[in-house]
């Protein structure tokens, strides 16, 4: 038994000696080149510095010159590193502006994406790399894209004036008024869409500024103006027994959804509104008709409104309501 144990110990010692010889032999250098170096461990209590890809300088390098930009983004959605879809979770500034090491090494400070000097299509392409779902899915081919509106026209990444949607103005109405002055001015008329002034509605309540895949008006709901309106005004939806054709086709035939100087946001005052289609048949429509005051009783002199009698102009469910009087 003792002899066998001695033989085993001798064999183990001989094997270890060979291993040491091999490790210190001529092949040691080649083996070390093929073996990756062990990761450097950070001191206790400190996080290991992330390894940057080739060509990237890192946010700390950007902050040396652009501290106002890097500090301003920290409180915005783009600076939330906990969200894996944000620039802060990827390469920070270089997620949008591109690798910055060449920019740092260049005395002329080129080799970087400067959005103020880029074409609208290039700016949009950069933003669409992340913002390509949900409300932004219909951007390509939209009216704003065709007119070379870019994302930075309405939004600001580094210095937004509004905490909502990072807008370049204090609120959405001011942003839209930059181009759509007529529509925004209508909201200040005597009879406007009431919730707009109260702050309960905005332009994007009805429209999707990033485009729609269903209609040309970039409406948020439905594929027509009527479908969009009845999404809130459900009492006008129907179905009804007697339908009024203009109501089913387009609410904007009679109403101006942005605001009007007439009651009920009508595009024309009564009774002229109805008389654009219902030209004098049984009711004389002109005060210049023969004996209009004494005999024919022009409806411009008396009554003054078709809805005094035809009160259900949006449609009637009454069996005898073909004239929308019930």
C-alpha positions in Angstrom: 0.0 0.0 0.0 2.8 2.4 0.9 4.6 1.6 -2.3 1.5 2.3 -4.4 0.9 5.6 -2.7 4.5 6.7 -3.3 4.1 5.9 -7.0 1.0 8.1 -7.3 2.7 11.0 -5.6 5.7 10.7 -7.9 3.5 10.7 -11.0 1.6 13.8 -9.8 4.9 15.6 -9.2 6.3 14.6 -12.6 3.0 15.9 -14.4 3.1 19.2 -12.6 6.7 19.7 -13.6 5.8 19.2 -17.2 3.0 21.7 -17.0 5.3 24.3 -15.6 7.8 23.7 -18.2 5.2 24.0 -21.0 3.9 27.3 -19.5 7.4 28.8 -19.4 8.5 27.4 -22.7 8.7 29.1 -26.2 5.0 28.7 -26.9 3.9 30.7 -23.9 4.0 34.0 -25.8 1.8 32.7 -28.6 -0.7 31.3 -26.2 -0.9 34.6 -24.3 -1.7 36.5 -27.5 -4.7 34.3 -28.2 -6.0 34.5 -24.7 -8.1 37.6 -23.9 -6.8 39.7 -21.1 -8.8 39.5 -17.9 -11.1 42.5 -17.3 -9.7 45.1 -15.0 -11.7 45.1 -11.8 -12.8 48.4 -10.4 -11.9 49.2 -6.8 -14.5 48.3 -4.3 -17.5 50.7 -4.2 -16.9 52.0 -7.8 -18.6 51.0 -11.0 -16.4 49.8 -13.8 -16.0 52.3 -16.6 -17.9 51.3 -19.7 -16.0 50.3 -22.8 -16.7 52.7 -25.7 -16.9 51.4 -29.3 -14.2 52.5 -31.7 -14.7 56.2 -32.8 -16.8 57.2 -29.8 -15.7 59.7 -27.3 -18.3 59.4 -24.5 -20.6 61.9 -22.8 -17.9 63.1 -20.4 -15.8 64.3 -23.3 -18.8 66.1 -24.8 -19.5 67.8 -21.5 -16.1 69.5 -21.6 -17.2 71.9 -24.3 -21.0 71.4 -24.4 -21.9 71.3 -20.7 -25.0 73.5 -21.3 -26.4 71.0 -23.8 -25.5 67.9 -21.8 -26.9 69.4 -18.5 -30.1 70.5 -20.2 -31.0 67.1 -21.5 -30.8 65.4 -18.1 -34.3 66.4 -17.1 -35.9 65.4 -20.4 -37.2 62.0 -21.6 -34.1 61.7 -23.8 -31.9 61.7 -20.6 -33.7 58.8 -18.9 -31.1 56.1 -18.9 -33.5 53.6 -17.3 -35.5 53.5 -20.6 -33.6 51.3 -23.0 -35.0 53.2 -26.0 -33.5 56.6 -25.0 -30.2 58.0 -26.2 -28.9 58.1 -22.6 -29.2 54.3 -22.5 -27.1 53.9 -25.6 -24.3 56.3 -26.5 -25.7 59.6 -25.1 -25.0 62.6 -27.3 -23.4 60.4 -29.9 -26.6 58.4 -30.4 -28.0 61.3 -32.4 -24.9 63.3 -33.4 -22.8 60.3 -34.4 -19.4 59.1 -33.2 -17.5 62.1 -31.8 -13.8 61.0 -31.5 -13.0 62.4 -34.9 -14.8 65.6 -34.0 -12.6 65.9 -30.8 -9.4 65.3 -32.8 -10.3 67.7 -35.6 -9.2 71.3 -35.1 -12.0 72.5 -37.4 -14.5 70.6 -35.2 -16.2 68.8 -38.1 -17.1 65.1 -38.4 -20.3 65.5 -36.4 -24.0 65.9 -37.1 -25.1 69.5 -36.7 -28.8 69.6 -37.0 -28.9 73.3 -37.7 -27.0 72.7 -40.9 -28.7 69.5 -42.0 -31.4 69.1 -44.5 -35.0 68.4 -43.3 -35.0 64.9 -44.6 -31.7 64.1 -42.8 -33.0 65.5 -39.5 -36.2 63.5 -39.8 -34.3 60.3 -40.6 -32.3 60.7 -37.5 -35.3 61.1 -35.3 -37.3 58.4 -37.0 -34.6 55.9 -36.1 -36.3 55.8 -32.7 -39.6 57.6 -33.1 -41.1 55.3 -35.7 -44.1 53.9 -34.0 -47.5 54.9 -32.6 -48.4 58.5 -33.6 -45.3 58.8 -35.8 -46.1 55.8 -38.0 -47.8 58.0 -40.6 -45.0 60.6 -40.9 -43.6 59.4 -44.2 -45.7 60.9 -47.0 -47.6 63.2 -44.6 -48.4 66.9 -45.5 -45.7 68.2 -43.1 -43.1 65.9 -44.6 -44.0 66.9 -48.1 -43.6 70.6 -47.2 -40.1 69.9 -45.7 -41.1 70.4 -42.1 -38.6 68.8 -39.8 -38.8 67.6 -36.3 -36.8 70.5 -34.9 -39.3 72.9 -36.4 -41.7 72.1 -33.6 -39.6 70.2 -31.0 -36.4 71.1 -29.2 -34.2 68.5 -27.6 -31.8 70.7 -25.6 -33.9 73.8 -24.9 -37.6 73.2 -25.0 -40.0 75.9 -23.9 -42.7 73.4 -22.9 -42.4 70.4 -20.6 -45.0 68.6 -22.7 -43.6 67.1 -26.0 -40.5 69.3 -25.7 -42.0 72.1 -27.9 -40.2 75.1 -29.1 -43.0 77.3 -27.9 -44.8 77.6 -24.5 -47.8 75.6 -25.8 -49.1 73.7 -28.7 -51.3 76.5 -30.0 -48.4 78.8 -30.4 -46.4 76.2 -32.3 -49.3 75.6 -34.8 -49.9 79.3 -35.2 -46.5 79.7 -36.7 -47.9 78.3 -39.9 -51.6 77.8 -39.5 -52.5 81.4 -38.5 -55.9 81.4 -40.0 -57.1 78.3 -38.1 -55.7 79.5 -34.8 -57.2 82.9 -35.2 -60.6 81.4 -35.6 -60.3 79.9 -32.2 -60.3 83.4 -30.8 -63.6 84.4 -32.4 -66.9 85.0 -30.6 -68.0 81.4 -30.9 -65.1 79.0 -30.8 -64.7 75.4 -29.9 -65.1 76.1 -26.2 -62.7 73.6 -24.6 -59.8 75.1 -26.6 -59.9 78.3 -24.6 -60.2 76.4 -21.4 -57.2 74.3 -22.2 -59.2 71.1 -22.4 -58.5 70.7 -26.1 -55.6 71.5 -28.4 -54.9 71.1 -32.1 -53.7 67.5 -31.6 -57.0 66.6 -30.0 -58.4 66.3 -33.6 -55.3 66.3 -35.8 -52.2 64.2 -35.7 -49.3 66.5 -36.7 -47.2 63.6 -37.6 -49.6 62.4 -40.3 -52.3 59.9 -40.8 -52.6 56.8 -42.8 -56.3 57.1 -43.1 -57.1 60.6 -44.4 -55.7 63.7 -45.9 -56.7 66.0 -43.0 -54.4 64.2 -40.6 -57.4 63.5 -38.4 -56.6 61.5 -35.3 -59.9 59.5 -35.3 -61.8 58.1 -38.2 -61.3 58.5 -41.9 -63.5 61.5 -42.5 -64.5 64.8 -40.8 -67.9 63.4 -39.8 -66.3 60.4 -38.0 -63.9 62.6 -36.2 -66.7 64.9 -34.9 -69.0 62.2 -33.7 -66.2 60.7 -31.7 -67.1 63.5 -29.2 -70.6 64.5 -30.3 -72.0 61.0 -30.1 -75.6 62.4 -30.0 -75.2 63.2 -33.7 -74.0 59.8 -34.6 -77.3 58.1 -35.4 -78.6 56.0 -36.9 -81.7 58.0 -37.7 -84.8 57.2 -39.8 -84.6 60.4 -41.8 -81.0 61.4 -42.7 -79.8 64.9 -43.7 -77.3 64.3 -46.5 -74.9 67.1 -45.6 -74.7 65.8 -42.0 -73.6 62.4 -43.1 -71.1 63.7 -45.6 -69.2 66.4 -43.7 -70.0 68.4 -40.5 -67.8 71.2 -41.9 -70.4 71.8 -44.6 -72.4 73.8 -42.0 -70.0 74.2 -39.1 -66.5 75.7 -38.8 -64.8 73.5 -36.2 -62.1 76.1 -35.4 -64.5 78.9 -34.6 -66.9 81.3 -36.1 -68.6 84.7 -35.6 -72.0 83.0 -35.9 -74.0 80.9 -33.4 -73.2 77.2 -33.2 -70.0 77.9 -35.1 -72.0 78.1 -38.4 -70.1 79.1 -41.5 -73.0 81.3 -42.6 -75.8 82.9 -40.6 -79.3 81.6 -40.7 -81.4 81.4 -42.9 -78.7 81.9 -45.6 -76.9 78.8 -44.5 -79.8 76.5 -45.5 -80.6 78.6 -48.6 -77.3 77.7 -50.1 -78.9 74.3 -51.0 -82.6 74.9 -50.4 -83.3 77.7 -52.9 -86.7 79.3 -52.7 -89.3 76.6 -53.3 -92.1 76.9 -50.8 -90.5 79.6 -48.7 -89.5 82.8 -50.5 -85.9 83.6 -49.7 -85.5 87.1 -50.9 -86.9 90.3 -49.5 -87.2 91.6 -53.0 -89.8 89.1 -54.0 -93.1 90.6 -55.1 -95.2 91.5 -52.0 -92.6 89.7 -49.8 -93.8 91.4 -46.6 -97.6 91.3 -47.1 -98.3 88.2 -49.1 -95.5 85.7 -49.5 -93.9 86.5 -46.1 -90.2 86.3 -46.9 -88.4 84.2 -44.4 -85.7 86.8 -44.2 -88.3 89.2 -42.8 -90.0 86.8 -40.4 -88.7 83.8 -38.4 -85.2 84.5 -39.5 -84.1 80.9 -38.9 -85.1 77.6 -40.5 -84.4 75.8 -37.2 -87.4 77.6 -35.6 -89.5 74.9 -37.4 -87.0 72.4 -38.7 -85.4 71.8 -35.4 -84.0 68.3 -36.0 -81.7 69.2 -38.9 -79.2 66.6 -38.0 -81.7 63.8 -38.6 -85.1 62.7 -37.3 -86.4 59.4 -36.0 -90.0 60.5 -36.0 -92.3 58.6 -38.5 -93.4 61.9 -40.0 -90.1 63.7 -39.6 -89.1 63.8 -43.3 -89.0 67.6 -43.0 -86.9 67.3 -39.8 -89.6 69.1 -37.8 -89.8 66.4 -35.2 
